[in-house]
Amino acid sequence: MYKVLIIDDEEPLREAIRILGEWERLQVDTVLEATDGKSGLDMLREHEPDLVMVDMKMPEMNGVEFLRAVEAEFPELLTIVISGYNDFEFTRQAIHSKVLDYLLKPINRQDLNQALGKAIGLLEAKREIRSESIRRNIAFNMSLPKLKEKIYFSIIERSFKKQSNKAFLALIGAEEENLRYGTLVLRILNMESIRDSRFNSDTELLYFAVANVINEMSDDGLQCFSFANPKQEREIIAVYTANGGYPQELLFRSEQLLKRVVSTLSSLFGIIAAGGVGQSCGDPLELADSYEAASSSLKAIDLLKLTGKAVIGSGDQRKARDVHSLTGRMPILRSALEAGNLNHAKTVLGEFVRKVRASAFFGLGDADRMVREIVVLFNDMALELGVSSDRLPSFSGERGLRSVRVMTDFATFDEFEGLLMRVLEYYSEQIRQAMAGRRPFNVEDIKEYIDNHYYEDIKISMFTEKYFLSREYLMKLFKQQYGYGIHEYVQKVRMDKAQELLDDSTLKIQEISEMLGYKDKNYFSKAFRNYYAISPSEYRSQRAEGAKK
């Protein structure tokens, strides 16, 4: 809605304009009146109307004087001139003052509303332009942090193309002289528990709170721009800038800042954080090196020494590391999980963890690699055992364990061991459900198949693939049930059948060999001799002599 001010010393004219104006249609909800130019200026300052209709012939301050004052003080104000005199001086001043329209007395309804319509139309256009400008400014100001984040992150991951994106460097102050850059890296060690208990399970809100604390704790000499790493869950990156300063001085100041940040996060929200600091550089395109140094410093924090409190990496990344891998224990773990023996699997994993605990050093980076290795190994095993891929975790985009419904926090080595046990339990349950969904396995099925297909080339892999069971587990189960290994039983069935066929004198040994699945008569004869300590021919001769007696 709009406001209109009528300035005229003649009350009948003001009343006529009020009566003839189509105010509702024109979206005018307020019509103000003044009797001379001086009081009209006072009302302009107090009520800020959108449009003024002014008579050119008035006491105190005439229209010409009024228009000059308006042009100086309210250059954007729309004005419509009213005059009963066809006076050239008035008209010239109206033109000079960029008056919107010029009405002659007596006022005509059509001319009045046409002039008012033109004015309101122009006001609408200006308002729309202003609104669009405001919207654009809001959108730009809201998107500017995101744009800076993308610029910094593309530099950090070394994907920024300087030639094609050079103009964007101005947004991060790259054109300023004597400006130095560096990075801080912060990892939230108890993110899931804090997010669920203090931030209503809202990860983005948690990230915003941490980034805001970092930014707010910056001082005039060391400014920070912080954002969540889009490819590394739990990680906040802070790019700091400073006007000049020696590298060692900036490193010390940034370390002190990070210590204050982790302490504040702990006291405000109960957040346990680990941090690393990167060296400063004069070129923002060298921030990738600073980030890698900060990240390495963080990963070099010894998990064996963590006590569940915030910690800052020392930057010493030259510590000797023992290489730990679960690969050699996977067959035992698989056999235990196939058999549904979770306790045995936990014992095997527990022994492995104790070996890691006895190490001289085990960094956060080592813990990250171990979790990734375990997930890869267990995923391969679970897929072979029939677990659907959508039930398995992944490290898509490096944003941590996906799909795993377990708490993945750890701020001490004990908590890290707890995480590994929870992951093991998760896979155990998925394997149990997958195996329960298949037809129950019965070892008699294997015996029955051998009894009926002894003449075929029987391999254990046929059964491991069919029943999704490991070779070791199948062989152990079969021997427990029948006292023979699978290969031994195949041999037994063939040799028993060989005796039966050799009793038929009409069959040649070559034919018997083929009927038993041996392509080579000599190989059959050798196998028969090894089994019975007598050749097929000798066996047949002995049976014939016995029949004569």
Buried (B, 14 or more C-beta within 10 A) or exposed (E): EBBBBBBBBBEEBBEBBEEBBEBEEBEBEEBBBBBBBBBBBEBBEEEEBBBBBBBBBBEEBBBBBBBBBBBEEBEEBBBBBBBEEEEEEBBEBBEEBEBBBBBEBEBEEEBBBEBBEBBBEBBEEEEEEEEEEEEEEEEEEEEEEEEBBBBBBBBBEEEBEEEEEEEBBEEBBBEEEEBBBBBBBBBBBBBBBBBBEBBEEEBEEBBBBBBEBBBEBBEEBBBBBBBBBBEBBBBBBBBBBBBEBEEEEBBEBBBEBBBEBBBBBBEEBEBBBBBBBBBBBEEBBBBBBBBBBBBBBBBBBBBBEBEEBBBBBEBEBEEEBEEBEBEEBBBBBBBBBBBEEBEBBBEBBBEBBEEBBEBEBBBBBBBBBBBEBBBEBBBEBBBBBBBEEEBBBBBEEEBBBEEBEBBBBBBBBEBBBBBBBBBBBBBBBBBBEBBEEEEEBEBEBBBEBBEEBBBEEBEBEBBBEEBBBBBBBBBBBBBEEBEBBBEBBBBBBBBEBBBEBBEEEEEEBEEBBBBBBBEEBEEBBEBBBEBBEEBBEBBBEEEEEEEEE
